[in-house]
Amino acid sequence: MAIRALFPTLVSKESLIGPDQRRFEQDLADECRSLAASDAAGRRWSARHYLGGYTSYGSLDRLHLVSSLFARLRRRIDPRVKAFARALHYDLAGRTLDMTDCWANVMPAGAVHSLHLHPTSFISGTYYVVVPRGAGALKFEDPRLALHMATPPRRAGAPERFSAVRQPAGQGGRPRAVRELAASRSAAGRLLRRAYLD
């Protein structure tokens, strides 16, 4: 039987390390906490859609355009995103690869970020500013499940490429600059959405 992979989801993981990284991450963490305290519209949206946590997704979803810190984050991420797109052999001649959305999530203990998609994006990413000790793992799941494609569970011991991909969220309590990029060749590819904070 001939088996081949169609529409694979490829994931890149790397640290953003710079001379001022600790200070930069502390400033980002402070700004995220400040947003969670001052963004009344975001708190109302979160109370309905993001139980136990705060997200600026429903109120301030273009932070890179209104915050100098998030603009700096975008400038640090952009070259890596462009390199990732080149590695995926996307033909971007005559096209612009831009960050379209950027929001902050603050997740205290017990908060859960449920399965979701980023519609119209072809590259999405996550930048972790602070990962508390004991935090759960980042989990990638087959996006076709949201389109009502049925799939039974995998057998114990199945190779990782056949199961949900789990990656450790980080090491206890230390800020850690990790950005995850995932690309699906089957997704529509005109917009870019990346760099939200969990």
LINZIKA-V879299 format. One line per field, one symbol per residue. ss: DSSP state (@ for helix, = for strand, . for the rest). phi: phi as a letter, one per 40 degrees, with the letter a starting at -180 (. if undefined). A space follows every 50 residues. Layout:
BEGIN
ss: ???
phi: ???
END
This chain:
BEGIN
ss: ........=======.....@@@@@@@@@@@@@@@@@@.@@@@@@@@@@. ..===......=@@@@.@@@@@@@@@@@@@@@@@@@@............. .=.====.............=.========.......===..@@@@@... .........@@@..===.......==========......=....==.
phi: .cbacbfcbbbbbacbbacbddcdcccccccccccccbccccccccccba dgbbbcdcbbbbcccbbcccccddcccdccccccccccgccbdgbbbbcc babbbbbcdgcbbcdabbdgcbbbabbccbbcdgccccbbbdcccccgcc accccdgcddcbbdcbbdcibdgcdacbbbbbbbccccbbbbbagcbb
END
